[in-house]
């Protein structure tokens, strides 16, 4: 899943990016409120990690703007402002969680995971449909309990489909979650990876099918 980290301290941003990627997330790093506003208007994120002291404004203003337009993306505020009044202000402005610097990195990851486990969110380590199982932590795919080698991009496509099994996943969500704002994306890239995934699954005897909903996206279903 793709996270957006908004942090203007370059050293800390790189530490966050490296650690969160190691924890299994894809991460976009941005340093200003203006960059974040642009990214959030075009890209879907699983969670936002938000610093408040940004060079071009207060992160709380960005947070309030998100909530005023009814954007439900979970936001974890990560800031040096540790007073009770600061915490209350952050939570009342729409933050889902509030972590004060300095912080323990393992706790930060656990808090992000907790946000994603809330009803309506997307976290789950073991995803299963028919005779297919995906371990989202090890990134291993199993068919009939036998591990199968899938390339990283095809695994990412399968994860998005499995997390929303039975529902149509919009093409744009694949583009946002797999490639992100920095990805170089050919016009038919999603179609190519879905085609490759279909072939991999069919070759391994998977009892699932990936249906195309023309002009919208894709859905994975149990094959009958």
Secondary structure by P-SEA (a helix, b strand, c coil): cbbbbbccaaaaaaaaaaaaaaabbbbbbbccaaaaaaaaacccccccccccccccccaaaaaaaaaaaccccbbbbbcccccaaaaaaaaaacccccccccccaaaaaaaaaaaaacccbbbbcccccccbbbcccccbbbcccbbbbbcaaaaaaaaaaaaaccccccaaaaaaaacccccccccaaaaaaaaaaaaaaaaacccbbbbbcccccccccccc
